[in-house]
């Protein structure tokens, strides 16, 4: 991965857009959704940009770009119709340590603008590292169809509950389980039937009742067999992987599967001589969601072995179905 995706707080920061045509207006239209201060430099501007200026959303200086325009700027979009001009603007910005995005010039840019699915505050960014923007737009259209209009409102509601959940549920594992239950029961993307439509005060009351059920949950070990490189996972197994807090895996489990897990997950490799069962029991006693990845063919024997040792073991799931990469990444989180 050459380009690392992250989200930047633009509140109170100044963004300079150089250009007055279609490319510039597309960038301004996107930036206007943020809380950034937008400066525009161009001898002339199109009607779309004139409307932003008339509303006071954009400050326009009529004229050609000058190095002085970079004063106090956090980011520059070089969006003229002249590639050489955009290169020169980028060079001036880089001299001052300012990041630049030059339209259609990846080699002259420090960042690329992704295709965005905006359900503020839920934002999904899709990029192809400049290889095929049209493909990114196709992916965007698929994701747009998956996220209902109420997605952002639900995330905002959940954000208001964070401090309350922290005070009412001191146990981190129980708190994680609360968030999972909240999303499973009330998220607009809930699986199966539609989430219940509740008034905000009713939704908050239901959420508070969930918080007060703050016992450390009893957990089972889910044993999943994996065939090796190029293996698929069923949607059920993939969901368990996303939720798992501890993943115990055999040598030979494909690395790309481990990379699908949550970033905060703890990974334990089942190495010979390691006190595996003691570590697993300690995690389960704390209410941790534990997943056991074994090589295909070992599922039943591992379930029997763990059951004989007193571990609560969940029913087997079908393991084939949804994940099939073309190549495994170069490493996994350890």
C-alpha positions as CSV (number, residue, x, y, z in Angstrom):
1,X,0.0,0.0,0.0
2,X,1.7,3.2,-1.2
3,X,-1.1,5.6,-0.1
4,X,-2.2,5.3,3.5
5,X,-5.8,6.4,4.0
6,X,-6.6,8.6,7.0
7,X,-9.0,11.3,7.9
8,X,-7.8,14.9,8.5
9,X,-9.6,17.5,10.7
10,X,-10.0,20.5,8.5
11,X,-11.9,22.7,11.0
12,X,-10.3,26.1,10.9
13,X,-7.6,25.2,8.3
14,X,-7.2,27.0,5.0
15,X,-7.3,25.2,1.7
16,X,-6.1,26.8,-1.5
17,X,-7.7,25.9,-4.8
18,X,-6.0,27.2,-7.9
19,X,-8.1,27.2,-11.0
20,X,-11.5,28.4,-12.3
21,X,-12.9,25.6,-14.4
22,X,-14.6,22.2,-14.0
23,X,-11.7,20.6,-12.1
24,X,-11.5,23.4,-9.6
25,X,-15.3,23.5,-9.0
26,X,-15.4,19.8,-8.4
27,X,-12.8,20.2,-5.7
28,X,-14.5,23.2,-4.1
29,X,-17.8,21.4,-4.2
30,X,-16.2,18.6,-2.2
31,X,-14.3,20.8,0.2
32,X,-17.4,22.9,0.9
33,X,-18.8,20.0,2.8
34,X,-16.0,20.3,5.4
35,X,-15.3,23.0,7.9
36,X,-12.2,24.3,6.1
37,X,-11.7,27.9,5.0
38,X,-11.5,27.8,1.2
39,X,-9.4,30.3,-0.9
40,X,-9.7,30.4,-4.6
41,X,-7.2,31.9,-7.1
42,X,-7.9,32.3,-10.8
43,X,-8.2,35.1,-13.3
44,X,-11.8,34.0,-14.0
45,X,-14.2,31.4,-12.6
46,X,-17.2,29.5,-13.8
47,X,-20.8,29.9,-12.7
48,X,-20.6,27.1,-10.2
49,X,-17.6,28.7,-8.4
50,X,-19.3,32.1,-8.6
51,X,-22.2,30.7,-6.6
52,X,-19.9,29.6,-3.8
53,X,-18.2,33.0,-3.8
54,X,-21.6,34.8,-3.7
55,X,-22.7,32.7,-0.7
56,X,-19.5,33.7,1.1
57,X,-18.3,30.1,1.3
58,X,-15.2,30.7,-0.8
59,X,-12.8,33.7,-0.8
60,X,-11.8,34.4,-4.4
61,X,-8.7,36.4,-5.6
62,X,-8.9,37.3,-9.3
63,X,-5.5,36.8,-10.8
64,X,-2.8,34.3,-11.5
65,X,-1.2,32.1,-8.8
66,X,1.7,33.7,-6.9
67,X,3.8,32.2,-4.1
68,X,2.3,34.6,-1.7
69,X,-1.0,32.8,-2.1
70,X,0.5,30.0,0.0
71,X,0.7,32.0,3.2
72,X,-1.2,30.3,6.0
73,X,-2.3,27.4,3.8
74,X,-2.5,23.8,5.0
75,X,-3.3,22.1,1.6
76,X,-3.2,23.1,-2.0
77,X,-5.3,21.8,-4.9
78,X,-3.6,22.7,-8.2
79,X,-6.6,22.4,-10.5
80,X,-5.9,24.5,-13.6
81,X,-6.3,23.2,-17.1
82,X,-2.5,23.4,-17.7
83,X,-0.5,20.4,-16.4
84,X,2.8,22.4,-16.3
85,X,1.2,25.2,-14.3
86,X,-0.1,22.6,-11.8
87,X,3.4,21.1,-11.5
88,X,4.9,24.5,-10.8
89,X,2.2,25.3,-8.2
90,X,3.0,21.9,-6.6
91,X,6.7,22.6,-6.5
92,X,6.2,25.9,-4.8
93,X,3.9,24.3,-2.2
94,X,6.3,21.5,-1.5
95,X,9.2,24.0,-0.9
96,X,7.2,25.3,2.0
97,X,6.3,21.9,3.3
98,X,2.6,22.2,2.2
99,X,0.9,19.1,0.9
100,X,-0.4,19.4,-2.7
101,X,-2.9,17.6,-4.9
102,X,-2.2,18.3,-8.5
103,X,-5.1,17.3,-10.8
104,X,-4.3,14.2,-12.9
105,X,-0.6,14.4,-11.8
106,X,0.0,11.7,-9.2
107,X,3.8,12.1,-9.4
108,X,3.4,15.8,-8.5
109,X,1.0,15.1,-5.6
110,X,1.3,14.2,-2.0
111,X,-2.2,12.9,-1.8
112,X,-5.0,11.6,-4.0
113,X,-8.7,12.5,-3.4
114,X,-10.7,9.3,-3.1
115,X,-14.2,8.6,-4.2
116,X,-16.4,9.3,-1.2
117,X,-19.7,7.9,0.2
118,X,-20.9,10.7,2.6
119,X,-23.3,9.9,5.4
120,X,-21.8,12.4,7.7
121,X,-20.3,11.5,10.2
122,X,-20.0,8.1,8.5
123,X,-17.7,8.6,5.5
124,X,-16.3,5.8,3.3
125,X,-13.3,6.6,1.1
126,X,-12.4,4.4,-1.9
127,X,-9.2,4.7,-3.8
128,X,-7.2,2.8,-6.4
129,X,-3.9,4.7,-5.9
130,X,-4.7,6.5,-9.2
131,X,-4.8,3.3,-11.2
132,X,-8.5,3.3,-12.2
133,X,-10.7,6.1,-10.8
134,X,-13.7,4.8,-12.8
135,X,-13.5,1.5,-10.9
136,X,-13.5,3.5,-7.6
137,X,-16.7,5.2,-8.7
138,X,-18.3,1.9,-9.5
139,X,-17.4,0.6,-6.0
140,X,-18.8,3.9,-4.6
141,X,-22.1,3.3,-6.3
142,X,-22.4,-0.2,-4.7
143,X,-21.6,1.1,-1.3
144,X,-24.0,4.0,-1.7
145,X,-26.8,1.5,-2.2
146,X,-25.8,-0.3,1.0
147,X,-25.9,2.7,3.4
148,X,-29.4,4.0,4.1
149,X,-29.9,7.8,4.6
150,X,-30.2,7.3,8.4
151,X,-26.7,5.9,8.7
152,X,-25.2,9.2,9.8
153,X,-28.0,9.9,12.3
154,X,-27.4,6.6,14.0
155,X,-23.7,7.2,14.3
156,X,-24.3,10.6,15.8
157,X,-26.7,9.1,18.3
158,X,-24.2,6.5,19.3
159,X,-21.5,9.2,19.7
160,X,-23.7,11.0,22.3
161,X,-23.9,7.7,24.3
162,X,-20.1,7.3,24.6
163,X,-19.5,9.1,27.9
164,X,-22.6,7.6,29.4
165,X,-21.6,4.1,28.4
166,X,-18.1,4.6,29.9
167,X,-19.5,5.6,33.3
168,X,-22.2,2.9,33.5
169,X,-20.1,0.0,32.1
170,X,-16.6,0.1,33.6
171,X,-15.7,-3.3,32.3
172,X,-14.2,-2.9,28.8
173,X,-15.4,-6.3,27.5
174,X,-18.9,-5.7,28.7
175,X,-18.8,-2.3,27.1
176,X,-17.8,-3.7,23.8
177,X,-20.6,-6.2,24.1
178,X,-23.0,-3.3,24.7
179,X,-21.9,-1.5,21.5
180,X,-22.3,-4.7,19.5
181,X,-25.8,-5.3,20.9
182,X,-26.7,-1.7,20.2
183,X,-25.6,-2.0,16.6
184,X,-27.1,-5.4,16.1
185,X,-30.5,-4.3,17.4
186,X,-30.9,-0.7,16.2
187,X,-28.5,0.0,13.4
188,X,-30.1,0.9,10.1
189,X,-27.9,-1.7,8.5
190,X,-29.1,-4.5,10.8
191,X,-29.2,-7.9,9.2
192,X,-32.5,-9.4,8.4
193,X,-35.6,-7.4,9.1
194,X,-35.4,-3.6,9.3
195,X,-34.4,-1.9,12.5
196,X,-37.3,-0.6,14.6
197,X,-38.1,3.0,14.0
198,X,-38.1,4.7,17.4
199,X,-38.4,8.3,18.6
200,X,-35.0,9.6,19.8
201,X,-36.0,9.5,23.5
202,X,-37.3,5.9,23.2
203,X,-34.1,4.9,21.4
204,X,-32.0,6.4,24.2
205,X,-34.1,4.7,26.9
206,X,-33.7,1.3,25.2
207,X,-29.9,2.0,24.9
208,X,-29.7,2.9,28.6
209,X,-31.4,-0.3,29.6
210,X,-28.8,-2.2,27.5
211,X,-26.1,-0.4,29.4
212,X,-27.4,-1.4,32.8
213,X,-27.1,-5.0,31.8
214,X,-23.4,-4.7,32.4
215,X,-22.4,-8.2,33.5
216,X,-19.3,-9.6,31.9
217,X,-20.8,-11.9,29.2
218,X,-20.2,-15.6,29.0
219,X,-18.3,-16.4,25.9
220,X,-17.7,-19.5,23.7
221,X,-14.8,-20.5,21.6
222,X,-15.6,-20.6,17.9
223,X,-13.5,-23.1,16.0
224,X,-13.2,-22.4,12.3
225,X,-11.3,-24.5,9.8
226,X,-9.4,-22.9,7.0
227,X,-8.2,-24.8,3.9
228,X,-5.0,-22.6,3.3
229,X,-4.0,-19.9,0.9
230,X,-6.9,-18.8,-1.3
231,X,-9.4,-20.1,1.3
232,X,-12.9,-18.5,1.5
233,X,-14.9,-17.8,4.6
234,X,-18.7,-17.9,4.9
235,X,-20.4,-14.6,5.8
236,X,-21.1,-16.1,9.3
237,X,-17.4,-16.9,9.8
238,X,-16.4,-13.5,8.5
239,X,-18.7,-11.8,11.0
240,X,-17.2,-13.8,13.9
241,X,-13.7,-12.8,12.7
242,X,-14.6,-9.1,12.6
243,X,-16.1,-9.3,16.2
244,X,-13.3,-11.4,17.7
245,X,-11.1,-9.8,20.3
246,X,-8.6,-12.7,20.5
247,X,-7.7,-14.9,17.6
248,X,-5.7,-18.1,18.2
249,X,-4.5,-19.5,15.0
250,X,-2.5,-22.5,13.7
251,X,0.8,-22.1,11.8
252,X,-0.2,-22.0,8.1
253,X,-3.4,-19.9,8.4
254,X,-3.5,-17.5,5.5
255,X,-2.2,-14.0,6.5
256,X,-4.9,-12.2,4.5
257,X,-7.6,-13.7,6.8
258,X,-5.8,-12.3,9.9
259,X,-5.7,-8.9,8.3
260,X,-9.5,-8.9,8.1
261,X,-9.7,-8.8,11.9
262,X,-10.2,-5.7,13.9
263,X,-7.1,-3.6,14.5
264,X,-7.4,-4.0,18.3
265,X,-7.5,-7.8,18.2
266,X,-4.9,-9.8,20.0
267,X,-3.3,-12.5,17.9
268,X,-1.9,-15.7,19.4
269,X,0.0,-18.2,17.2
270,X,-0.4,-21.8,18.4
271,X,3.3,-22.6,18.7
272,X,4.6,-25.8,20.2
273,X,5.3,-25.5,23.9
274,X,3.2,-22.3,24.3
275,X,0.8,-22.4,27.3
276,X,-2.1,-22.0,24.9
277,X,-5.0,-23.3,27.0
278,X,-4.0,-21.1,30.0
279,X,-4.0,-18.0,27.8
280,X,-7.4,-18.9,26.2
281,X,-9.0,-19.5,29.6
282,X,-7.8,-16.2,31.0
283,X,-9.3,-14.3,28.0
284,X,-12.6,-16.2,28.3
285,X,-12.9,-15.5,32.0
286,X,-12.7,-11.8,31.2
287,X,-15.6,-12.1,28.7
288,X,-13.4,-11.9,25.6
289,X,-14.7,-13.0,22.3
290,X,-12.3,-15.7,21.2
291,X,-11.9,-17.3,17.8
292,X,-9.8,-20.4,17.1
293,X,-8.5,-20.8,13.5
294,X,-7.3,-24.3,12.7
295,X,-6.3,-25.9,9.4
296,X,-9.1,-27.6,7.6
297,X,-9.8,-31.1,8.8
298,X,-8.8,-30.3,12.4
299,X,-12.1,-28.6,13.4
300,X,-13.8,-31.6,15.0
301,X,-10.7,-32.9,16.9
302,X,-10.0,-29.4,18.2
303,X,-13.6,-29.0,19.4
304,X,-13.4,-32.3,21.2
305,X,-10.1,-31.5,22.7
306,X,-11.2,-28.1,24.0
307,X,-14.5,-29.5,25.3
308,X,-12.6,-32.2,27.2
309,X,-10.6,-29.4,28.8
310,X,-13.8,-27.7,30.0
311,X,-14.0,-24.9,27.4
312,X,-17.4,-23.8,26.2
313,X,-17.3,-24.5,22.5
314,X,-19.8,-23.1,20.0
315,X,-21.4,-25.1,17.2
316,X,-19.5,-25.5,14.0
317,X,-20.2,-23.0,11.2
318,X,-19.9,-23.5,7.4
319,X,-16.6,-22.0,6.5
320,X,-16.8,-21.5,2.7
321,X,-18.1,-18.6,0.8
322,X,-17.0,-15.0,0.9
323,X,-13.4,-14.1,1.0
324,X,-11.2,-14.9,-1.9
325,X,-8.2,-12.6,-2.5
326,X,-6.0,-12.6,-5.6
327,X,-2.9,-12.4,-3.4
328,X,-2.0,-12.4,0.3
329,X,-0.6,-9.2,1.9
330,X,3.0,-9.0,3.0
331,X,2.3,-9.4,6.7
332,X,-0.2,-9.2,9.4
333,X,-0.7,-7.4,12.7
334,X,0.9,-9.2,15.5
